[in-house]
Amino acid sequence: MSNVARNPVALDATYAATPGDVTRTTCPYCGVGCGVLVKKTADAVSVEGDPDHPANFGRLCSKGLALVDTLGRDNRLLYPLIKDERVSWDRATDVIADKFRSIIAEHGPDAVAFYVSGQILTEDYYVANKLMKGFIGSANIDTNSRLCMASSVTGHKRAFGADSVPGCYEDLELADLIVLTGSNLAWCHPVLYQRILAAKEKRPGLKIVVIDPRKTATCEFADLHLAIAPDSDVALFQGLLNYLDKRGGRNDIFIRNHTNGADTALNAAKTHTLGCVADETELHEGDIIAFYELFLSTRKTVTVYSQGVNQAADGSDRVNAIINCHLLTGRIGEPGMGPFSVTGQPNAMGGREVGGLANQLASHMELGDPVHRDLVQRFWTAPRMAEKPGLKAVDLFEAIHAGKVKAVWIMATNPVASMPNADRVREALKKCELVVVSDVNANTDTAACADILLPSASWGEKNGTVTNSERRISRQRRFLKAPGEARDDWRQFCDVAVKMGWGEAFSYEAAADIFREYASLCAFENDGARDLNLSALKDIDAQGYDALAPVQWPVSENIVKGKARLFADGRFFTQNGKASFIVPAASPDKQTTPDFPFVLNTGRIRDHWHTMTRTGRSARLSQHFAEPFIEISPRDAERLRIKDADIVRVSSLYGLALTRALVTDRQRDGSVFAPMHWTEEFSSKGRIDALVAAVTDPLSGQPALKSGAARIERFDAAWHGFGVLATRDFSGAVMPAGADYWAKARIEGGLRAELASAMDYKNIRFAADAFFEPVLERHATEAQVIQYCDRRRGVHRFAVFIGDRLKGAFFMAKTPVEISRSWACELLGRSFAPQERVAVLAGRPGDDAPDRGAIVCTCMNVGANEIAGAVAKGCTSLAKIGAATGAGTNCGSCRGEIKRLLPETADAQT
């Protein structure tokens, strides 16, 4: 299996670091925390998986393999800006410090806030938390991790007394039953999913159950898929708790010695009979019994959960309903068993550890505990400690909108695209007295709202640590020089702290100094009552920090090599040392109404990441999905007169989006799914989170991003367009006027774009020339435009050449344009003889030319037509398809899609 990026990426000479040995670092994407080997020369960098890293053992997903595509200066923010005017760092930090100081003096410390990110490093997080909570004196620091795992934090703390993840990745390979609930692991954590499939191949008796309203890629190799009704998770697990009790599944010794509240929880679950659960979940009783019997009879059971559990108005209760079932059976803390939260961001866990959430203190201490506050204040020698929880993300931006918070510093995140009711977030920032944005990219939706923009160092340009979903601390190491005047995020906070008069407390010279202080705080007066202990690392020097190997906390004098599992001894971090059963509250009200009858589920796709500030730079990562889309069931589509590939208007009380329709029986009736990645940099109206109500879990403050309410209508387009264009200025390429819908994506040498409009162009050539403008403007005298027109069918096609090179093609039709996209993208920049140019206007290759079709395997760049060709030649299994084409042989996240292309009778083993 190849885990090496296909081509090393050349770097600007001013950007490349000095050549040296291979750098071991960590992937900056999801919470799996994969190890990465970076190999560089004087002018190029390549990436492959680290075979020695215990999270991935050399595997990388499509995003990890494409990391080299995201390096470079394209769209980089290079210098500090105040109101679009370049200034020095000294001037920028002076203005920030002065404004913060004056606002605090007039309105108090709660009038300022930080909003940070699970994509910054633990050292960045620590400094931000220390500055806000210990020196400014407010807890108004929250993080975009609030959007992905805050309910899991609440569930852990209620059950275990601390935010402790009990298990490790090895448990997935040791389990006999894996329950995946609210987790499309195949796409969102593909390396973990491949570890599971590899274990199942070795031990076919390993059972996989997937609980998800959608039939996702994760379901393709499941033994049982429970397509539950949205928001019925608690009912399903309450029913399981009741079933286990009735069928002798209790571990009475464990319950008696190590838990509290079992009788109360079981009494509350009695009403969840099979019939009740079937009514709430809309599942057949037989399928429910099959799941319950598997859980009952399988001691080594791991329940993996992610955003489908957390991102709900009852997310905390969902977490505890799962944990309750493991406590009842005593399946926790031992190999191959336990509840397991997998996080979405590379350092969501690190942020939790150092107090990145508004209701926490550093080192897993509690803001509401006066003993903890005193301990941290003494350790920091802090002048004024925050005494109450700060504003959680949704409430924070509402307070900005109301004028209560008058200055906000946003770092490494894009809330104008990612927050629920995102248009109101934009309104809030436009009204705010001071908005500071630290970012790598200059053109994010949030950067457009900034008064001050600060250039941050990116992955590969900074040193620090991250913690993955199994509590494993790994190093991110610098292997590139930061371009322009970009600075580490922690350094930016320190610069402002110095200007505000706290220089002594923020006099760090390197990330190692910060980590050493953080580890010392974890050890400070820690008598074993706190779960997070890094005392073995509190005296680490610069050399030791640089060489730090991946390690799972706790790491203490007694556990120098770390600890894979917690709670094997039955001791928890509650006051009496026993875990707590939690009774879920009543189910929250449905958001749907007669006017907005569809449940809107938002989430991720395989090859893109968050708001595409990183993956949007990669041409290969846009091959699988190049535009925003919405999944809708065939029955709903027929009822609404929506055909596959139509443009769809999605609306709610809060906003409107235009997306491409993907009609699929993988979607249940009455529900739709749309990815959250597209922003105004990549699409006209693709910001799907702008449609979601700011409804939150009352305990965790996590938004219910999986169950919005929406109306779906066909958008009556007068024309559709598709084009490819050679340009170096992706962000500056403007789509033709009048295009209601457009979405653009990078391809090799330029961009591709999909367009549609309700306005019928009177001058079709004008629309084409508008699309070609970047080329025509530079080459006005040498450009040659050829065209084809079929007015009866409403088909128009154009191509522009400079010399013999194709520099652009534009296709228009009354219906969605029917051409081979992958073929058209590969034509850009090719040489054509005069007699060959008309072939471009055909919209598809000739019989003698290859057409790989829609890309299925991003890692190996294999299309659907190539797979179909291999099937036609007798490749009727995944293994044979892989041997013939390479598809599915790397990260494997496309194997489910390949399986669907095989004949029904084919052997589709992993």
N, C-alpha and C positions, 0 to 999 in steps of 0.2 A: 504494500500500500504506500503510495507516494504522498508525502505530506510537505512537499517543497513547492513554493510558489513557482509557477511555470516560467516566469521571466523576472530577473532582477530589474529593479527600477532605477534608472539613472537619476542623479541628483544634481541640482545647481551647485557649482563649485564652491560658492560662498556658504552653502548650507551643509555640505558634507563634513562629517567629523573626520578626525585623523584615523586612518585604517589601523585596525588592531585585531585582537583575538575575537573569537565568537562571543557575543554578548548573550547571557542568559537573562531573559526578562519574562514578563507575564502579559498575556493578551489583555487589551483594554475593553473588551466587550462584556459578555454576560458574567454571571456569578460563578460559573464553573471554575474560572481562574486558571486557564491552561498555560503551561509553560511554553515559551517561545525561544527558539535560537535565532539570533540575528547575525547574519554574516555580511560584512561590508568590505568594500575596496575603497579606493580614494574617491570614486565617483558613482558607486552603485551599492544598493542594499538588497538582500534577499532574506526570506523568512521561511522557517520550517518549524514543525513541532519539536518540543524538547522531549526526547525519549525517556529521560530520567525524572521528569516532573511527575509526581504522584497523582496529579489531577487528571492528566490526559495521556501520559506515556507515549507522547509523540503525535497523537491525533490533533488535528486542527480542523475546524469547520470552514465553510466557504468564506466567511468574514475574516477569520484569522489568517487564512492563506492570502487574502487580498489586502492585508495590512500595508504592504509596500505601496499599493495604489493610493493610499491616503496620505503619504508623505509629500512634502514639497510646499511651495509657496502659494499655490493656486488658492485664491480667496482668503489668504492668511491676513489676519490683523497683525500689523508689524510695529506700530508705534502708538503711544497713548494719544487719544483724541478727546478734545473738549468741544462739543458742538461742531463736530467734523473738522476742527482745526487741530493740526498736529502740535503737541506740546511735549515738554520734557517729562520724565517720570517725576522729577522733583516738583514741578508745577502741578501735575495731576494729583499727586498725593497731598500736596499742600491744600488744594481746593477741597479734596474729600475730607481731610482731617478738620479743616476750618468749618466746613458745613456741618459735619457730624457734631462737632463741639458746640456750635451755636444752637443747633436744634435740640441737643440734650440739655443745654443750659436753659432754654426757654420752655421746652415741653417734657423734659424727662427722658430717661434712657429708653423707655418703651416706644418712643417716637422714631426709632431707627431699627433697622432689621437687616439680617443677612439671609439670602436664599441660595443654598449651595447644592452639591450634586454628588451622587454615588459614583461619578466618574473622576472625581479628584482623589488624591492619595490620602492615606491615613494622616500623614504629617500635615497636609494642608487643612484637613478637617480639624485636627487637634488645635492648631493655632487659631483658626476661625472661632472655634468653640471657647477657647481660653479668652480671646479678646472680647467676645460679646458677653459671655456669662460672668467672667471674673473681673473684667476691667471696665467695660462700658456699663455692666451691671444689669443687663436685660437678658432674658432667655429667648428673645425674638430672633432665633436662628433656627431655620428648618431647612429641609433638603428635599430634592425631588424623589428621594427614596421613600418619602411619605406616600408617594403615589403607588409604590410597588410592594412594600413589605411591612408597613406599620402595623397592620392587623396581626401579622405573625409575631411581631414584638409583643404586642398586647397579650396574645394568646399564650406565648411562652411565659411571660411574667406572671400571668394569672395562675397558670398551672404549675410552673416550676419555681416561681419566686425570682427568676432572673431570665434574661433573654438568652437562654442557653440552647444551642442546637445540639440535640443528643447524639446524632450519629455521624456517619462518614460515607464517602462514596463506595468504599469497599462493601458496605452493607447491601448495596444494590446487586453486587455479584454473589453475595452469600445468601440472599433471600430466596425463599421458595414461592413467595407471592409478592408482586409489586403492584400497588394500587396507585395509579397516576390520576389525580383529580385536579381539575382546573389547571392543567399543565399540558401544553402542546410541546412536550419535551423534544420531539424529533426536530422541530424547527427552532425552538427558543433556547434549548440546551443540547444541541445535537451530539456533542462528544459524550455526555452522560448517557444519552439514549443509545449510542452505539456500544457503550460498555454493557448496557442491559441486553442488547440483542446478541452481543458476543457471548454473554453468560448463558442466554437462552439456547444458543446454538450448541454450547457444550453440554448444557443440562436441559433438554427439551421439556422436562417436567416443571421447570420454572413457569409460573403463570403470570400473565400481565392483564390487569383490568384497567380500562380507561373510562373515567367518568367525565363526560363533557357533552354539552348540548350539540356541539358540532362533531361531524366525523372528520377529524383532523388527520394529518399525516401520521400522528402518533398512534392512531387506531389501526393502521394497516396491518400491524403484526400483533395486535392484542388478541387474547383468547376470549375476551368479553368486552364489549363497548356498551356502556349505559348512557344513552342519549337523554339525560335528565332534562326536565323543564328548567328554564332559567330560574335562579334564586331558590332552588329546592334542595340545596346541598345539606343544610342543617337537618331537614326532614329525613334524608337518606341515612345520615350517620346517627341521628337519634333512633331511627328504626333499627340500625345495626346494633346499637348499644342495648336496646330492648331485646333483640333477637339473641344476642350473646348471653344475656342474663337468663333468658327463658330456656336456652338450649345447653346450659352448663358450661358456658365459655368463660366464667369468672375465674380469676386466680385469687382465691380468698386469702391466701397467705400474704401475697403482695399487697392486696387491698388493705388488709388489716394492719400490716406493719409499715406501709410506706405511703398511704394516701389518706386524704380527708374528703368527706362529702359524697362518698359513693352512693349511699342510700338515697340521699336527696336527688342526686342526678338520675338514678334509676327510676325513682318514683315519677320524676318529670318526663321520662322517656316512655312510660307505660302507654301513653295515648298513641304512640307511634306504632300502631299495628301494621301488618303487611298491607291491609286494605287502605289504611290512611296514607301510608308512604306511597303506595301505587297511585292514589289520587293526586297527591301533591307533586310527585316527580313525573307523572304521566308515563311510567314504565310498566311493563308487564310484570305481574307478580312472580312469574317463573324466572325472569331475569334477576329480579331483586333477590329471590331465594338463592339463585346460583352464586351471586356475589357474596351474600351473607354466609353461605355454607363454605365457600372458599376461605373466607376470613376466619370463620369458626374453627376450621380443621387445619389451618396452616399457622404453626407457631412463628416461623421465620417470615414475618410480614413487614414490609416497609411501605408506608403511605407517603408518597411524594406529592407535594402540593405547591402551587405557585399562584400566578395572578388571578386565575379564575376563582380561587378561594379568597384571596386577600382583597381584591378590588370589588368590594361589595358593601352595601349598607349594613350587613351583618357579618362582615369579614372576620371580626374577632371571634364571634360565636361559631363560625364555620371551623376556624382553627381549633377551638376548644372542643367542638363536637368530635373532631378527628382524634385529638389527643385523648379524650375520654375513653375511646374504644381501645387505645393502646394501654392506658392505665388499668382498665378493667381486666384485660388479659395479661397484664404484667409484661407486655412486649415492648420494652424500652431499655436502652443501655447495654444490650447484649448484641453480639454479631448477627447481622442479617435481620434486624427488626428495629422498629421505631417510627415515629412521625418525622418527616424530613421536609423542611421548607427550603426550596431552591430559589435564590435571589436573582433579580433581573439584571443588576448592574455590577460592574467589576469590583466595586468597593462599597456596596450597600452595607455589607457587614462591618467594614472598617469604620464607616460613619456611625453605625450603631454603637461601636465599641468606645468611641471617643466623644460621644454626646452630641452627635450631629443633629439629633431630633430635638424639637423645642421643649420636650417634657423630660429630658434626660440630662445627666451630668457625665463627664468623661469617666472612662474606666468602668462602665456599667453601674455607676452610682446614680442614686435617685435624687432628682431636684427637690422633691417634696419631703425628703428625709433631712431633718436639721443636723443630724450627726454627719451625714455624707456631705452636706453643704459646708459644714465647719471643717471637715477633713480636707476637702478640695481647696477651700479658701486658704487654709494654713499652708498647704503644699505650694500653692501658686503665689503666696503672699499677695493675694488679690485685694484691691482697695474696696471694692463694693460688689458683693456676690449677688447674682440674681436669686430672688427668694420665691418666685412662683413660676410655673410653666409659661413659656412664651406662646406665641400664636402659631398654630399648625398651618400648613401650606394654604389651604383654601381660606381659612380665616385671616391669614396674613394678607393675602391679596385683597380680600374684602376690606380690611382695615386700611390698606393703602388707598383703595377706592373712596373710602369714607373720609380720608384726610387725617386719620389718627396716626398712621405711620407715614412720616414725611420724607424719609430717606431709606433707600433699599440698595443693597449691594448684591447683585446676582452673579454667581460664578459657575461656569461650565454647564449651563443648562438653558433651556429654551422654553420658558413657561408660556409664552404667547402662543405656542403651538401645542404644548403637552398638557397644560392644565385643563380641567373641565371648565366649561363656559369661558373658553379662552379669549373670546372677544371682550368680555368684561375685564379680564386680566390686562389686556392691551389698554382698555380705557383707564384702568387704575394707574398703569405706568405713565400714561400720557398726562395724568393729573398730578403725579407725584413731584414734589419739589426737587428731589435729586435721585436719579437712577444711575447707578454705576454698574456696568456690565464688564466682567472679565471673561474673555473667550479667546478661542483660537481663530474662529472665523469672523469675518467682517460683516457678513450679510445675513445673519440670522433674523428671524422675525422679532426676536427680543432686542437684538442690537439696534434695530431701527428705532426703538423707544428710549435709547440711552442718552443721557446728558454727557456722561464720561465713559469712554471705551478704553479698556486696558488689555494689552496683548499678552496672552498667556502662553507658556510653553506647553507643547503637546506631548503625546505618547512618543517615546524615543528621545525626548529632549529633557527629561526630568528624572530625578531619583526619588525613590520612596517605597512604601509598602502598600499592599492591598490584602484584604482578607476575603477568601472565597466562601461558598456556601457551607463547607464542612469545617469552618473555623481555621482554615489553613492560611497562615501569613506567608506571602511571597513577595519577593522584591521586583519592582519595576526599575530598570537600570537605564541610564542615559547612554545612548550610542550616537546621538546627533547633536550638533550645535544648534541652539535655538535661533531662528532667523530674526533679523531686525533687532528690535529691542524687547522681544518677548521675555517674560520673567516667570519664575515658578510662582504658583498660586500662594504658597505659604509666605514667600518673600513679599508679595504685594500687601498681605495683611500686616506683616511686620513693619513695612515701610510706613504705613498709616499709624500703627501703634506707636512707633517712635515719634511721629509728628504730634501725636496726642499726649506725649509726655511719659510713655511707659517703656522707654527704650531698654531699660535694664532687664525687664521680664521677657523681652522679645529680641534678645541679642544673639539669636542663633546664627551660626555660620554655615551650617549644612543640614540636610535632612536627617543625618545621623544624630545630631544634637537633639532634634525634636523627638525622634523615636526613643532615644535614651530617657528623656524626661517623661514621656508617656509611659514607658515600661516601669519607670520608678514610681509613678503615680499609681499604677496597677498594684504594685507591691506595697505601697505605703500603708502601714497599719492594717494590712490584710492578714487576718488571722485564720483565713479559710472560709470565712462567711461570705466572701464575694467570689463569684465564679471566674471572673476574668483576672488571671494572675500571670504576669510576664516577669516575675522577679528574677528568673534566670537570665534575662536580657537587660536588666537595668544598668549594668555596668559595661555594656557593649561599646567598643571603641570603633573608630571609623573603619579600620581594617576588618573587624568582625562584622560590622554592618554591611560592608560591601560584599562580604562573602556569605552573608546569611542565607542558609538553605531553607526551603519551604518547611514550615513547622506548624503543627496544630496546637493552639492554646487549650488548656493552661500549660505554660512552660515555667516551671518553678524549680527550686533547688532539688525537690524530690522527683520532679517529672521533667528532666532536662531535655528529653527528646520529644516532648509534647504528648498529647493524649488523644487517641482517635475517638473514643466514646465517653460520654458522661452518664452518670446515674447508674452504673453497673452495681454500685453498692446500695442502691435504693435511697440514697441521701440527696435531698433537693435543697434549694436555697430559700425556702420559706422559713418562717419563724420557728416552726416545730420540726423542720427538716423533712416534712412529708409533702408529696405532690397533691394538688387540689383538683377535684372534679369540679367543673363549672357548668351550671345549668344555663343553656342558651335562652335568650329572651324571645319574645314573640317575633315571628317573621315580619320584616319591614313591608310597608305598603308597596304595591307595584307602581312603577312610574308611568306605564302606558295608559293612554286615554283613547276615547273614540276618535279624536282628531289626530292623535299620534299613536297608532295601534301597534307598531312594530317595536320589538325589543332590539335595541342597537347595542351590539357587542363590539368593543374595540380591542385591538391587540396588535401583535407583531406578525411579520412574515419572515421567511427563512433567511433571506440575504440582506435585509436592511436592518438598521439599528436606530432606535429612538427617532430623532428628527433629521436623520440623514446628514448631519454636519460632518460625519466621517465617511459613512458608506456611500453617500451621494457623490463623493469624489471618484469612486471606482466605476469604470465602465462595465467590468464583468459582473458586478453585484446588481446592476440594473437589468441584466439580461432576463432574469426569471420573471420579475414584475417591474415594468418600467413606468407605470402610472397608477394613480389611486383607483381602487375598485371596491365594489360591494358585492358580497355573496348573498344571493337570494334563492329561495327554493323554486323549483320548476312550477309548482302549483301557484305560489304567490306571483311569480313572474307572468304566468299566463293570465291570471286574474287582472293584473295591472297593465296588460299589453306590453310587457317589457321583454325584449328578445336579448339573447346573449350578445354582448358587445355594444348594446345601446348605452347612451349616456343617461344617467339617472340623477334626478334631483332628490337629495336627502335633506329633510328639514326637521327642525324641532322648535321649541319655544325660544331657543337661544341662538340659533344660527342656521346656516344653509351650506351645503356642500354639493359639488357636482363630481360624480365618479363614473367609472366604467362598470357596467353590469356584468357580473360573473354568475350565470345561472347554473346552479349545481345542486344535486340531491344530497350533497354533504351538509347542506344547511337545512335546519328544521323549519317547518312552516311557522310564520308569525315572528320569525327572528331574522336578523341580518347581521353580517359581520363586515367590518371595515378596518383596515390597518391604520395605525396612528402616525405613520412616518412622514407623510407629505406635508410640506410647508409652502409658504408663498414663494420661496426660492425655486421650488420645483413644480408648482402647480398653481392654477388660478384660484381654485376653490376646493382644495383637498384637505384642509385642516379639520379633521373629523372630530377632534376633541372640543372644538368650538360648539358642537351640537349637544354635548353631554351636560346634564344638570350638575351643579356643584353639591350633590347629595353625598354625605359622608357617613362612615361608621361613627356612631356617637362616642365610642371609646377610643378608637385609634386615630380618628380624623382622616382615614384613608378614603378617597373618593370611590364611588360606585361606577367605575368606568366600563363595567361589563353589562350593564342593564339600563341603558338610557332609553328614551322613548322617541320614536321618529316616525315621520310620514315619508313614504317612498312613492315617487311619481316618475313616469317616463319624461325625459326632456326632449321636446320635439325639435330636433336639430334640422335646419335647412340644408346644412352641409357638414361633412366630416373631412378631416385632413390628416395626413401623416407625412412627415418630412425628415430628411437627414441633412445636416449642414456642417461643413468644415469651419470650425471657429475655435480660437484659443480662449475667447472670452465667454465662458458658459453663462456666468451670472449676468453679463451685459446683453446677451442675446434676447431681444424683445420679440414677443409673439405678435402676429398680425392684429391690427385693430379690429374689433368686432368679434374676436374669438371669445365666446362666453366660457368655453372650456379649453384649457390647454394643460399639458403636462410634458415636461422635458426631462431628459436623462442623458448622462454622458455616454458616449460611445468612443471607440478608438478614433482619434483625430477630430472629434467634434461632438455633436449632439443629435439626438433624435427627439421628435416631438409629435404628440397626438393633439388634435384640435377639433373643435366643433363649435357651431354658432347657430343661433336661432335666426340670424339675419342672412338673407340670401344675397350673396355678393353679385352686384350688377357687372362689376369688372373683375373677372376671375384672375386675370393676369396681375391685377393690382395686389391681390392677396398673395400670389406666389412671389412677386417682387418684394413684398414686405417681409416675407420669410427669408428671402435670399439677401436682404439688405446688407448684412455684415460682409458678404462676399462682393456684392455689386459695388458697395461703397469703396472698397479697397482696389477693385479691379474693373472700374467702370468701362474702360476702353477695350479691355481684352476679354471680358466675360461674354460667353455665347450661351444663350438660353434656347433650348429646343422644347417643343411642346406637342402634346397629343390631346385632341378634344373629341368627345362623343356627346354632343349636346342632348341627344335623345335620351341617353341613359344618365346624363348629368355627370359624366366622368371627365376629369381634366388632369393631365399629368405634365410636369415640367422637370427639366434637368438643366443645371448650369455647369459649364465647363470653363476652366482656365487652361488654355492650351489643350493638351489631351487628357487632363485630369478632371475627374468628376468632383465638383466642390459642393454640390447640393442637389437634392431631388425633392419634389413636392407633389403629393398625390391628393386629389380632391374628389369627393363623390357625394351623392345624396344620402347614401347609407354608410355605415362604418366601412372604411377603406379595406378592401380585400387584396392585400399584397403580402408577400413574405417579408416580414420585418427583419428577421435575422439576415436574410440575403441582401436586403437593401442597405442595412447598416455596414455590411462588409464590402459594399461597392465603393464607399466613400474614399476618395484619394487614389483610386485605381486609374490606370491609363486605358483609354479607349480610342481605337482608330475611328475615323469619321463614320464608316459604315456600321460600326458596332454600337454607336451611341443610342440608336433607337431602341436597343434591347433594354436599356435602363427604364424606358417608359412602359415596357411590358408588365412590370410589377412582379415578375417572377422569373426564375432562371429557366434557361432552355433545357432541353432533355440531356444535354451534355454537361450541364453545370450543376454542382452540388447545392442542395438546399437543406441545411441541417434542421430547419424547422424551429419551433419555439424551444428555447433552451430549458432543459430539464435539469441537467447536472452542471452547476456553475463551476465546480472545482475543475472538471475536465472539459468544460465547454462542449457538452454533448447535447444535441437537440432531439426533439421527439421523432423527427423523420429518420434520423440515424438509428434510433432505437427500434423504430418500426421496421427499418430495413434489416436490422440484425434478427428480429423476430421472424421475418419472412425467410431468412436463411437458416432457420432452425434453432435459434437461441431462445429457448423457452423457460429459462430460469434466470434469477438475478445473477447467479454466478456466471452463467454463459454470456449474459448481456455485458457484465463487467469485463470479462475476458476479451470480448469482441470490440467494445467501444471505450472502456474505462469508466463508464457511467456507474456511479454508486460505489466506487472502490476507494474513495477517500473519506470524507466525513460521513457519508451514508445518509445524510438528511433527505436525499432525493429518492431513496429506495422505495418509499411508499408510492411516490408518483410513478416510478418505473414499474412497480408491481401492477398498477392500474392499467398500464399499457400492454401487459402480457395477456395472452389468451386465458380465458377462465379456467381452462384445464391444465394450465402450465404449473410446473413446480416452482413456487415462489418462496422457497425457504431463504432465510437470511444468509 
